[in-house]
Amino acid sequence: MLILTRRVGEIIRINDDISVQVLSVSGQQVKLGVVAPETVAVHREEIYQRIQAERVTDSAA
């Protein structure tokens, strides 16, 4: 795992077409902004896990 340190307003670039910006930090919470093409799915981990579980359920039916 690559670990990067950024401050509010700073950006992490992933390839040419994805960027992640630190918008704010408040206590234990970090707010990120993600710019990515519409073809790239961006989800919080718990939402991604739910989508994957639904796919397994749908394919088993």
C-alpha positions as CSV (number, residue, x, y, z in Angstrom):
1,M,0.0,0.0,0.0
2,L,1.3,3.4,-1.0
3,I,0.8,5.9,1.9
4,L,0.7,9.6,1.0
5,T,0.4,12.7,3.2
6,R,-1.6,15.7,1.9
7,R,-2.9,18.9,3.4
8,V,-6.2,20.5,2.8
9,G,-6.4,21.7,-0.8
10,E,-3.6,19.4,-2.0
11,I,-4.3,16.8,-4.7
12,I,-3.2,13.3,-5.5
13,R,-3.2,12.4,-9.2
14,I,-3.9,8.8,-10.4
15,N,-3.0,8.4,-14.0
16,D,-4.0,11.3,-16.3
17,D,-7.7,11.3,-15.6
18,I,-8.3,10.8,-11.9
19,S,-7.6,13.2,-9.1
20,V,-8.3,13.1,-5.4
21,Q,-8.3,16.4,-3.4
22,V,-8.4,16.8,0.3
23,L,-11.3,19.2,0.9
24,S,-11.4,19.3,4.7
25,V,-10.3,17.6,7.9
26,S,-12.4,17.7,11.0
27,G,-11.4,15.5,13.9
28,Q,-11.4,11.9,12.7
29,Q,-13.2,12.7,9.4
30,V,-11.5,13.6,6.1
31,K,-13.6,14.9,3.2
32,L,-12.2,14.0,-0.2
33,G,-13.2,15.2,-3.7
34,V,-12.8,12.8,-6.6
35,V,-12.6,13.8,-10.2
36,A,-12.9,10.8,-12.5
37,P,-14.4,9.8,-15.9
38,E,-18.0,8.6,-15.8
39,T,-16.7,5.2,-16.8
40,V,-14.8,4.8,-13.5
41,A,-16.9,3.8,-10.6
42,V,-16.1,5.5,-7.3
43,H,-17.7,4.2,-4.1
44,R,-17.1,4.2,-0.3
45,E,-15.9,0.8,0.7
46,E,-19.2,-0.2,2.5
47,I,-21.2,0.7,-0.6
48,Y,-18.8,-1.3,-2.9
49,Q,-19.2,-4.3,-0.6
50,R,-23.0,-4.0,-0.8
51,I,-22.9,-3.9,-4.6
52,Q,-20.6,-6.9,-4.7
53,A,-22.9,-8.9,-2.3
54,E,-26.0,-8.0,-4.5
55,R,-24.1,-9.2,-7.6
56,V,-23.5,-12.5,-5.9
57,T,-27.1,-12.8,-4.8
58,D,-28.4,-11.9,-8.3
59,S,-26.1,-14.4,-10.0
60,A,-27.2,-17.2,-7.6
61,A,-30.9,-16.6,-8.3
